[in-house]
Amino acid sequence: MTINKDTIYTDYFEKTQNNNLKQIGVKESIKNFIDFNLLKQYSIQKRINNSTEYLLQLKKESEKFKDSIYYSQEIVEPLLRDYYKKLKTERKVQLLLLKKELLNEKNIDKYINTLLKQINNNIYIFEKEVEKYSTIQKYKKPVYIDVFSLEKPLMDAIYNAPLNHTTIFKAIDGKIYFILVSEERQYLGNVVLDEIYINNSSENGKNEADLIYSKIKNPEDFLEAKNKYSKHTDKENSFYTDINNDTLYNYVKNVNEPTVFPPIKTNDGFKIYKYIFRDNFEDYNTSKNRIFENLKKTIEVNTLNDHLIQELKQKSFFKEDIYNIKKFQESLPGTYENFQKMELENEKILVLIGNDIKLTDKELLKHLKQISKEQYPNIVNFSQYILNEWENQAIINYYNSHFYEIDRNKEFYNNLENQLLIKFALKNITKDAQADIEGQQEFLKTHSDRLIWKERIQGTLYYCLNSEVEKIVLQMLNAGKSTQEIGNYFKGKTDSEKNVLLIINQGKYTRESVNLPTEEKLLKKIYTTDYKTGKLIIYINNIIKNDKMTLKELQTMFINEYIDYKIDTVMQQLKNEVVIHIDNLQEDYLIRKYGL
């Protein structure tokens, strides 16, 4: 089809409208596509695409998208699913990282087997061996750990280890870990707790904690007690991604609403916790973004960067001249003294990224001139290292500055631009409609037979705080007191919590809006009904049939009808101004494939 001078090919239409074609058919998909493009053209005519508001929104939305798919989904998706699988179960673990000097043992495997026998899968012996042989002491006692707190290969080994059986993990960098997993349990998620801390582990501390707990009658009292008794200066709530106190874990596991738990003994005192809420990662689709944000804060992000760099180096915008690199490295002199005198006559490009990011042999030589005489025997390795480091940083910089030009991102960015143009077009029409008083009046006049109130009451509403107020108002009404007299009687009166006893409104209302019976015939009399937590008295003075809607009522309650009308009007004007041609043969082809 063609829309003015724009040609839309069938394969493009089929690709972009695939879901619509399957769900609503060809005819409706074509209609929606034309409307979409007409609104897009309207936005461009109105220069919305150059407006500050549009450009700021485009920047905000595109950056959000960039964060979510910065790395290839082929790499990220399996990684996120693996972390999600681990998140479902927590493992209590001890770790022993062999000291470096022990790695120099002549028969390291024999040494490891001896140590394994000494530990004998015993958590208490493991703890003592950690004190003697481990580089880190953090995990000498069994603790539940956050799956993002350690590098992934080690975390994989922890989750692959059998319960209550010490295993060995040899890292790629030569480190050797002993792993003992003693327990596992359901992961509670990100738990938000508040706490009152009593820094006294004696019996007096327990008595103080019990006394404070007894004064907290409900969760709302917790903050006041915390400000008064807690030794913490921090008054903010805390996230707990790993709860190592079994009592606290069981408390949290069994509640779903704000709750204050009895005092729990800690190593140096007592704590009273208030549970606020927890985010339990029950569903992968709703959890994946949070997992990704956690992942980006870990060392594992380096692996993602390595994958990204390798992916980008396969793209056409990255050109590495292997021949020139080899010739440069072969030209490096045999001695440091000759190297210092080395100069290059003709500059050659070694690496070119895009059209203007380049590394030449002269620039590489300039970097190499900074090495010392002692390092010179490894000059070729140094040159390759500097070259790789430059490439990696330069290609990431190029990726960031040309992100939306990369093939896998370009289509989304175009779609985002178009969606925002439509959004702003409708916003612009809506704004014009809301300001078009003359048009609203004409619309009200043209549709007067439809924009009417078939039945409304005219009268006074008395919103009573409670039954006692209702009783007094009814007595005053039955005694013939006027609305003004009733209002003067209750003026300024409130209950003990400063709630106003009576609110009076007058005007026109539908029976539904004031909770009157929908079936029975209404009369000019007093009605009573419930309203929220209070009572409502309705004094009907008049019942109006076929009451015309006012302009103010249209603007406050039915403005969407006028906005829809304005959108339809604008769309029709655009269609009258545009030349559309649909290829019947191509349309028939799509209808045979997807249906009318």
C-alpha positions as CSV (number, residue, x, y, z in Angstrom):
1,M,0.0,0.0,0.0
2,T,1.0,3.7,-0.3
3,I,0.0,6.5,2.2
4,N,0.8,9.7,0.3
5,K,4.4,9.1,-0.8
6,D,5.2,6.4,1.8
7,T,5.3,2.9,0.4
8,I,4.6,0.0,2.8
9,Y,5.7,-3.4,1.4
10,T,3.7,-6.5,2.3
11,D,6.6,-8.3,4.0
12,Y,7.2,-5.3,6.3
13,F,3.5,-5.0,7.0
14,E,3.2,-8.7,7.8
15,K,6.2,-8.6,10.1
16,T,5.2,-5.5,12.1
17,Q,1.5,-6.4,12.2
18,N,1.8,-10.1,12.8
19,N,0.0,-10.3,16.1
20,N,-2.8,-8.0,14.9
21,L,-3.2,-10.0,11.7
22,K,-3.7,-13.2,13.8
23,Q,-6.1,-11.6,16.3
24,I,-8.3,-9.1,14.4
25,G,-7.7,-10.0,10.7
26,V,-6.5,-8.2,7.6
27,K,-9.1,-5.5,7.1
28,E,-9.0,-4.2,10.7
29,S,-5.2,-4.4,10.8
30,I,-5.0,-2.3,7.7
31,K,-7.4,0.3,9.1
32,N,-5.5,0.5,12.4
33,F,-2.2,0.7,10.5
34,I,-3.5,3.6,8.4
35,D,-4.8,5.4,11.5
36,F,-1.5,4.9,13.2
37,N,0.5,6.4,10.3
38,L,-1.9,9.3,9.9
39,L,-1.5,10.3,13.5
40,K,2.2,10.0,13.1
41,Q,2.1,12.4,10.2
42,Y,-0.1,14.7,12.2
43,S,2.6,14.8,14.9
44,I,5.2,15.7,12.4
45,Q,3.0,18.4,10.9
46,K,2.5,19.9,14.3
47,R,6.3,19.6,15.0
48,I,5.6,17.5,18.0
49,N,8.7,15.5,17.2
50,N,10.9,18.6,17.8
51,S,9.2,19.6,21.1
52,T,11.2,19.6,24.3
53,E,8.5,17.5,26.1
54,Y,8.6,14.8,23.4
55,L,12.4,14.7,23.2
56,L,12.8,14.4,27.0
57,Q,10.2,11.6,27.1
58,L,12.0,9.8,24.2
59,K,15.3,10.1,26.0
60,K,13.8,8.7,29.2
61,E,12.1,5.8,27.6
62,S,15.0,4.9,25.3
63,E,17.4,4.9,28.3
64,K,15.1,2.6,30.2
65,F,15.1,0.3,27.2
66,K,18.9,0.5,26.9
67,D,19.2,-0.6,30.5
68,S,17.0,-3.6,30.0
69,I,18.6,-5.0,26.8
70,Y,22.1,-3.6,27.0
71,Y,23.5,-7.2,26.7
72,S,22.3,-9.8,24.1
73,Q,19.3,-11.6,25.4
74,E,20.8,-14.9,24.2
75,I,23.4,-14.5,26.9
76,V,21.3,-12.7,29.6
77,E,18.2,-14.8,29.5
78,P,19.8,-18.2,30.5
79,L,21.8,-16.4,33.1
80,L,18.7,-14.7,34.7
81,R,16.8,-18.0,34.7
82,D,19.7,-19.8,36.4
83,Y,19.8,-17.1,39.1
84,Y,16.0,-17.4,39.5
85,K,16.3,-21.1,39.9
86,K,18.9,-20.6,42.7
87,L,16.8,-17.9,44.3
88,K,14.0,-20.4,45.0
89,T,16.2,-22.2,47.6
90,E,18.7,-20.9,50.1
91,R,21.8,-22.9,51.1
92,K,23.6,-22.7,54.4
93,V,27.3,-23.0,53.6
94,Q,30.8,-22.9,55.0
95,L,33.8,-22.0,52.8
96,L,37.5,-22.6,53.2
97,L,39.8,-20.8,50.7
98,L,43.3,-22.4,50.9
99,K,46.0,-19.9,51.7
100,K,48.4,-19.2,48.8
101,E,51.4,-20.7,50.5
102,L,49.6,-24.0,50.8
103,L,49.0,-24.1,47.1
104,N,52.8,-24.6,46.7
105,E,52.7,-28.0,48.3
106,K,54.5,-30.5,46.1
107,N,51.6,-33.0,46.3
108,I,48.6,-30.6,46.6
109,D,46.0,-33.3,45.8
110,K,47.3,-35.5,48.6
111,Y,47.2,-32.5,51.0
112,I,43.6,-31.8,50.0
113,N,42.5,-35.4,50.6
114,T,44.2,-35.3,54.0
115,L,42.4,-32.2,54.9
116,L,39.1,-33.6,53.7
117,K,39.5,-36.6,56.0
118,Q,40.3,-34.3,58.9
119,I,37.1,-32.3,58.3
120,N,35.0,-35.5,58.0
121,N,31.9,-33.5,56.9
122,N,31.7,-32.0,60.4
123,I,30.7,-28.3,60.6
124,Y,32.5,-27.7,63.9
125,I,35.8,-29.2,62.6
126,F,35.3,-27.3,59.4
127,E,35.2,-24.1,61.4
128,K,38.5,-24.9,63.2
129,E,40.2,-25.8,59.9
130,V,39.0,-22.4,58.4
131,E,40.8,-20.6,61.3
132,K,44.0,-22.4,60.5
133,Y,44.1,-22.8,56.7
134,S,41.7,-20.3,55.1
135,T,42.4,-16.9,53.5
136,I,38.9,-15.7,54.4
137,Q,37.2,-16.1,57.7
138,K,33.8,-14.7,56.8
139,Y,32.2,-18.1,56.1
140,K,33.8,-20.2,58.8
141,K,30.4,-20.7,60.5
142,P,27.4,-22.0,58.5
143,V,25.5,-19.0,57.0
144,Y,22.8,-18.6,54.4
145,I,24.3,-16.4,51.6
146,D,22.9,-14.1,49.0
147,V,23.3,-15.8,45.5
148,F,24.7,-12.5,44.2
149,S,27.4,-12.2,46.9
150,L,29.9,-14.6,45.3
151,E,31.2,-15.0,41.7
152,K,29.0,-17.3,39.7
153,P,31.3,-20.3,39.2
154,L,31.7,-20.6,43.0
155,M,28.0,-20.2,43.5
156,D,27.4,-22.9,40.9
157,A,29.7,-25.2,42.9
158,I,27.8,-24.4,46.1
159,Y,24.4,-25.3,44.5
160,N,25.8,-28.4,42.9
161,A,27.3,-29.7,46.2
162,P,25.5,-32.5,48.0
163,L,24.2,-31.7,51.5
164,N,26.5,-32.6,54.4
165,H,29.4,-33.6,52.2
166,T,32.5,-31.5,51.8
167,T,33.5,-30.9,48.2
168,I,36.4,-29.2,46.4
169,F,36.1,-26.4,43.9
170,K,39.1,-25.3,41.8
171,A,38.6,-21.9,40.3
172,I,40.0,-20.8,37.0
173,D,42.4,-18.5,38.7
174,G,44.0,-21.4,40.7
175,K,42.1,-20.8,44.0
176,I,41.0,-23.9,45.8
177,Y,37.8,-23.9,47.9
178,F,36.4,-26.4,50.4
179,I,32.6,-26.2,50.4
180,L,30.3,-27.7,53.1
181,V,26.5,-27.2,52.7
182,S,24.7,-28.2,55.8
183,E,21.1,-27.1,55.3
184,E,18.8,-25.6,52.7
185,R,15.4,-23.8,52.9
186,Q,12.8,-21.8,51.0
187,Y,14.0,-18.3,50.0
188,L,11.8,-15.6,51.5
189,G,12.9,-12.9,49.1
190,N,13.8,-9.3,49.9
191,V,12.4,-8.8,53.3
192,V,11.9,-5.3,54.8
193,L,12.1,-5.1,58.6
194,D,12.5,-2.4,61.2
195,E,14.2,-3.1,64.5
196,I,14.7,-2.0,68.1
197,Y,18.2,-3.0,69.4
198,I,19.0,-3.5,73.1
199,N,22.8,-3.7,73.4
200,N,22.7,-5.9,76.5
201,S,22.9,-9.7,76.4
202,S,22.4,-10.2,80.1
203,E,19.2,-11.1,82.0
204,N,18.6,-7.3,82.4
205,G,18.8,-6.9,78.7
206,K,16.1,-9.6,78.2
207,N,13.9,-8.0,80.8
208,E,14.3,-4.6,79.1
209,A,13.4,-6.1,75.7
210,D,10.3,-7.9,77.2
211,L,9.1,-4.7,78.8
212,I,9.5,-2.7,75.6
213,Y,7.7,-5.4,73.6
214,S,4.8,-5.4,76.1
215,K,4.3,-1.7,75.5
216,I,3.9,-2.1,71.7
217,K,0.2,-2.9,71.4
218,N,0.1,-2.8,67.6
219,P,2.6,-2.2,64.7
220,E,1.7,1.5,64.6
221,D,3.3,2.0,68.0
222,F,6.7,0.6,66.9
223,L,8.3,3.8,65.6
224,E,7.6,5.7,68.8
225,A,9.1,2.8,70.9
226,K,12.1,2.7,68.6
227,N,12.8,6.4,68.8
228,K,12.5,6.1,72.6
229,Y,14.5,2.9,73.4
230,S,16.6,1.8,70.5
231,K,20.4,2.3,70.5
232,H,20.4,2.6,66.7
233,T,20.7,6.1,65.3
234,D,19.5,5.0,61.9
235,K,15.7,5.4,61.8
236,E,15.2,3.8,58.3
237,N,13.9,0.4,57.5
238,S,16.3,-2.3,56.4
239,F,16.3,-4.8,53.5
240,Y,17.3,-8.3,54.6
241,T,18.3,-10.5,51.6
242,D,19.6,-13.2,53.9
243,I,18.2,-14.0,57.4
244,N,20.5,-16.2,59.4
245,N,18.5,-16.3,62.6
246,D,16.2,-19.3,62.4
247,T,13.7,-17.8,64.8
248,L,13.4,-14.6,62.8
249,Y,13.1,-16.7,59.6
250,N,10.2,-18.7,60.9
251,Y,8.5,-15.5,62.1
252,V,8.8,-13.9,58.7
253,K,7.8,-17.0,56.8
254,N,4.4,-17.1,58.6
255,V,3.2,-13.5,58.3
256,N,1.8,-11.5,55.4
257,E,1.0,-8.1,57.0
258,P,2.9,-5.7,59.4
259,T,3.6,-7.5,62.6
260,V,5.9,-7.0,65.6
261,F,7.8,-10.1,66.7
262,P,8.8,-11.0,70.3
263,P,12.4,-10.2,71.3
264,I,15.1,-12.4,69.7
265,K,18.5,-13.0,71.3
266,T,21.5,-12.0,69.3
267,N,25.3,-12.4,70.0
268,D,25.5,-9.0,71.8
269,G,22.0,-8.3,72.9
270,F,18.3,-8.5,72.0
271,K,16.3,-7.3,69.0
272,I,12.6,-6.6,68.5
273,Y,11.7,-6.8,64.8
274,K,8.8,-5.3,63.0
275,Y,7.9,-7.1,59.7
276,I,6.8,-4.6,57.0
277,F,6.7,-6.6,53.7
278,R,8.6,-8.9,51.5
279,D,9.2,-9.3,47.8
280,N,9.4,-13.1,47.3
281,F,10.3,-13.5,43.6
282,E,7.5,-16.0,43.1
283,D,7.1,-15.4,39.4
284,Y,10.0,-15.3,36.9
285,N,8.5,-12.7,34.5
286,T,7.9,-10.2,37.2
287,S,11.2,-10.9,38.9
288,K,13.7,-10.9,36.0
289,N,14.2,-7.1,35.9
290,R,15.1,-7.1,39.7
291,I,17.4,-10.1,39.2
292,F,19.1,-8.2,36.3
293,E,19.6,-5.1,38.4
294,N,21.2,-7.3,41.1
295,L,23.3,-9.0,38.5
296,K,24.7,-5.7,37.2
297,K,26.1,-4.9,40.6
298,T,28.1,-8.2,40.9
299,I,31.5,-9.2,39.5
300,E,29.5,-11.4,37.0
301,V,28.9,-8.2,34.9
302,N,32.5,-8.6,33.7
303,T,31.5,-11.9,32.0
304,L,28.6,-10.1,30.3
305,N,30.9,-7.4,29.1
306,D,33.3,-10.0,27.7
307,H,30.5,-11.6,25.8
308,L,29.3,-8.3,24.5
309,I,32.8,-7.3,23.3
310,Q,33.2,-10.6,21.5
311,E,29.7,-10.1,19.9
312,L,30.6,-6.5,18.8
313,K,33.9,-7.6,17.3
314,Q,32.0,-9.7,14.8
315,K,30.1,-6.7,13.5
316,S,31.0,-5.0,10.3
317,F,31.8,-1.7,12.0
318,F,34.8,-3.4,13.7
319,K,37.9,-3.8,11.5
320,E,41.2,-5.2,12.8
321,D,44.1,-5.2,10.4
322,I,45.9,-8.5,11.4
323,Y,48.6,-8.0,8.8
324,N,49.6,-4.5,10.0
325,I,49.5,-5.6,13.6
326,K,51.8,-8.6,12.8
327,K,54.2,-6.4,10.9
328,F,54.3,-3.9,13.7
329,Q,55.1,-6.5,16.3
330,E,57.8,-8.1,14.1
331,S,59.4,-4.7,13.6
332,L,60.0,-4.2,17.4
333,P,63.8,-4.1,18.0
334,G,65.7,-6.8,19.9
335,T,67.1,-4.5,22.5
336,Y,65.5,-1.8,24.7
337,E,68.1,0.8,23.6
338,N,67.1,0.4,20.0
339,F,63.4,0.4,20.9
340,Q,63.8,3.8,22.5
341,K,65.2,5.1,19.3
342,M,62.5,3.5,17.2
343,E,60.3,5.8,15.0
344,L,57.7,5.1,12.3
345,E,57.7,7.0,9.1
346,N,54.3,6.0,7.6
347,E,51.4,5.8,10.0
348,K,49.2,2.7,9.5
349,I,45.8,2.0,11.0
350,L,45.8,-1.2,13.1
351,V,42.1,-1.0,14.3
352,L,39.2,1.0,12.9
353,I,35.8,1.1,14.7
354,G,33.0,2.9,12.8
355,N,34.4,5.6,10.6
356,D,36.5,7.7,12.9
357,I,37.6,5.7,16.0
358,K,41.1,4.3,15.2
359,L,44.3,3.0,16.7
360,T,47.5,3.5,14.6
361,D,50.9,1.9,15.0
362,K,52.3,5.3,16.0
363,E,49.8,5.6,18.9
364,L,50.5,2.0,20.0
365,L,54.2,2.7,19.9
366,K,53.7,5.8,22.1
367,H,51.9,3.6,24.7
368,L,54.7,1.1,24.6
369,K,57.5,3.6,25.1
370,Q,56.3,3.9,28.7
371,I,57.4,0.4,29.7
372,S,60.7,-0.1,31.7
373,K,63.8,-1.9,30.5
374,E,63.0,-4.8,32.8
375,Q,59.7,-5.3,31.1
376,Y,61.1,-5.1,27.5
377,P,61.7,-8.9,27.0
378,N,57.8,-9.2,27.0
379,I,57.3,-6.3,24.6
380,V,55.2,-8.3,22.1
381,N,52.9,-9.5,24.8
382,F,52.7,-6.0,26.2
383,S,51.8,-4.7,22.7
384,Q,49.0,-7.3,22.4
385,Y,47.7,-6.5,25.9
386,I,47.6,-2.8,25.2
387,L,45.9,-3.4,21.8
388,N,43.3,-5.6,23.4
389,E,42.6,-3.2,26.2
390,W,42.2,-0.3,23.7
391,E,39.9,-2.4,21.5
392,N,37.7,-3.4,24.4
393,Q,37.2,0.1,25.8
394,A,36.9,1.7,22.4
395,I,34.3,-0.8,21.2
396,I,32.2,-0.4,24.4
397,N,32.4,3.4,23.9
398,Y,31.2,3.1,20.3
399,Y,28.4,0.7,21.4
400,N,27.2,3.3,24.0
401,S,27.2,6.2,21.6
402,H,25.7,4.3,18.7
403,F,23.4,2.0,20.7
404,Y,20.3,2.7,18.7
405,E,22.0,2.2,15.4
406,I,23.0,-1.4,16.1
407,D,20.8,-3.8,14.1
408,R,19.2,-5.5,17.1
409,N,18.2,-2.2,18.7
410,K,17.3,-0.1,15.7
411,E,13.8,-1.6,15.2
412,F,12.8,-1.0,18.8
413,Y,14.0,2.6,18.7
414,N,12.0,3.3,15.6
415,N,8.9,1.7,17.2
416,L,9.5,3.7,20.4
417,E,9.7,7.0,18.4
418,N,6.4,6.1,16.5
419,Q,4.5,5.0,19.7
420,L,5.5,8.3,21.4
421,L,4.5,10.3,18.4
422,I,1.0,8.7,18.6
423,K,0.8,9.3,22.3
424,F,1.7,12.9,21.9
425,A,-0.6,13.4,19.0
426,L,-3.5,12.1,21.1
427,K,-2.4,14.2,24.0
428,N,-2.3,17.3,21.7
429,I,-5.8,16.6,20.4
430,T,-7.0,16.0,24.0
431,K,-5.5,19.3,25.1
432,D,-7.2,21.2,22.2
433,A,-10.5,19.5,23.0
434,Q,-10.4,20.5,26.7
435,A,-9.8,24.1,25.8
436,D,-12.4,24.3,23.0
437,I,-15.3,25.8,24.8
438,E,-17.1,26.8,21.7
439,G,-16.8,23.3,20.2
440,Q,-18.1,21.8,23.5
441,Q,-21.1,24.0,23.4
442,E,-21.9,23.1,19.8
443,F,-21.3,19.4,20.6
444,L,-23.8,19.7,23.6
445,K,-26.3,21.4,21.3
446,T,-25.9,18.8,18.5
447,H,-26.3,15.9,20.9
448,S,-28.9,17.4,23.3
449,D,-31.3,14.5,22.7
450,R,-28.6,12.1,24.1
451,L,-26.8,14.2,26.6
452,I,-29.6,14.6,29.1
453,W,-30.3,13.3,32.6
454,K,-33.4,11.1,32.3
455,E,-34.1,11.6,36.0
456,R,-32.4,13.6,38.7
457,I,-33.3,14.7,42.2
458,Q,-32.8,18.2,43.4
459,G,-32.3,18.6,47.1
460,T,-30.0,18.7,50.2
461,L,-27.5,16.0,51.3
462,Y,-26.5,15.7,55.0
463,Y,-23.4,13.6,55.5
464,C,-23.5,12.5,59.1
465,L,-20.4,11.2,60.8
466,N,-22.4,8.6,62.8
467,S,-25.9,7.4,63.9
468,E,-26.1,10.0,66.7
469,V,-25.6,12.9,64.3
470,E,-28.1,11.3,61.9
471,K,-30.7,11.1,64.7
472,I,-30.3,14.8,65.7
473,V,-30.5,16.0,62.0
474,L,-33.7,14.0,61.4
475,Q,-35.2,15.5,64.6
476,M,-34.4,19.0,63.4
477,L,-35.8,18.3,59.9
478,N,-39.0,16.9,61.3
479,A,-39.3,20.0,63.5
480,G,-39.2,22.2,60.4
481,K,-35.6,23.6,60.9
482,S,-34.0,25.1,57.8
483,T,-30.8,23.9,56.2
484,Q,-29.1,27.1,57.5
485,E,-30.3,26.5,61.0
486,I,-29.0,22.9,61.0
487,G,-25.7,24.0,59.5
488,N,-25.3,26.7,62.3
489,Y,-26.1,24.1,65.0
490,F,-23.2,21.8,63.8
491,K,-20.8,24.5,62.8
492,G,-17.3,23.8,64.0
493,K,-18.3,20.7,65.9
494,T,-16.0,17.6,65.7
495,D,-15.5,14.4,67.5
496,S,-12.5,13.6,69.8
497,E,-10.4,12.8,66.7
498,K,-11.2,16.1,65.0
499,N,-13.6,14.6,62.4
500,V,-16.3,17.0,61.3
501,L,-19.8,15.8,62.5
502,L,-21.8,17.1,59.6
503,I,-21.2,18.2,56.0
504,I,-24.1,19.7,53.9
505,N,-24.3,19.8,50.1
506,Q,-27.0,21.1,47.8
507,G,-27.6,20.5,44.1
508,K,-28.8,17.9,41.5
509,Y,-27.9,14.2,41.8
510,T,-28.7,10.9,40.1
511,R,-30.2,8.3,42.4
512,E,-27.1,6.0,41.8
513,S,-24.7,8.7,43.0
514,V,-26.4,8.9,46.4
515,N,-27.2,5.2,46.8
516,L,-31.0,5.5,46.5
517,P,-33.1,2.5,45.5
518,T,-32.8,1.8,41.7
519,E,-36.2,0.1,41.3
520,E,-38.8,2.1,43.3
521,K,-40.4,5.4,42.3
522,L,-38.8,8.4,44.1
523,L,-40.9,10.9,46.1
524,K,-40.3,14.3,47.5
525,K,-39.4,13.3,51.0
526,I,-36.5,12.4,53.3
527,Y,-34.4,9.3,52.6
528,T,-31.7,7.8,54.7
529,T,-28.8,5.5,53.6
530,D,-25.4,4.4,54.6
531,Y,-22.4,6.3,53.3
532,K,-18.9,5.0,53.7
533,T,-18.5,4.7,57.5
534,G,-21.2,7.2,58.2
535,K,-24.8,8.0,57.4
536,L,-26.4,10.1,54.6
537,I,-29.8,11.9,54.8
538,I,-31.2,13.0,51.5
539,Y,-33.9,15.6,51.5
540,I,-35.5,15.6,48.0
541,N,-37.1,19.0,47.1
542,N,-37.8,18.1,43.5
543,I,-37.6,15.3,40.9
544,I,-36.5,16.5,37.4
545,K,-37.2,14.4,34.3
546,N,-35.1,14.8,31.1
547,D,-32.9,17.5,32.5
548,K,-30.5,19.0,30.0
549,M,-26.8,18.6,30.7
550,T,-24.9,21.8,31.4
551,L,-21.6,22.7,29.9
552,K,-19.9,22.4,33.3
553,E,-21.3,18.9,33.7
554,L,-20.0,17.9,30.3
555,Q,-16.6,19.3,31.2
556,T,-16.4,17.6,34.5
557,M,-18.1,14.2,33.9
558,F,-18.3,13.6,30.2
559,I,-15.4,15.4,28.6
560,N,-14.1,12.0,27.3
561,E,-17.1,11.9,24.9
562,Y,-16.1,15.2,23.4
563,I,-12.4,14.2,23.3
564,D,-13.3,11.0,21.4
565,Y,-15.4,13.1,19.0
566,K,-12.5,15.5,18.4
567,I,-10.2,12.6,17.7
568,D,-12.6,11.1,15.2
569,T,-13.0,14.5,13.6
570,V,-9.2,15.0,13.3
571,M,-8.8,11.5,11.9
572,Q,-11.5,12.2,9.3
573,Q,-9.8,15.4,8.3
574,L,-6.5,13.6,7.9
575,K,-8.1,10.9,5.7
576,N,-9.7,13.6,3.5
577,E,-6.3,15.1,2.9
578,V,-4.3,11.9,2.3
579,V,-4.0,9.7,-0.8
580,I,-4.2,6.0,0.1
581,H,-3.8,3.1,-2.3
582,I,-4.1,-0.5,-1.3
583,D,-2.9,-3.2,-3.7
584,N,-5.9,-5.6,-4.0
585,L,-3.7,-8.6,-5.0
586,Q,-1.6,-8.2,-1.9
587,E,-4.6,-7.7,0.3
588,D,-6.2,-10.9,-1.1
589,Y,-3.0,-12.8,-0.4
590,L,-3.0,-11.7,3.3
591,I,-6.8,-12.5,3.6
592,R,-6.2,-16.0,2.4
593,K,-3.4,-16.4,4.9
594,Y,-5.0,-14.7,8.0
595,G,-8.7,-14.2,7.3
596,L,-10.8,-11.2,6.7
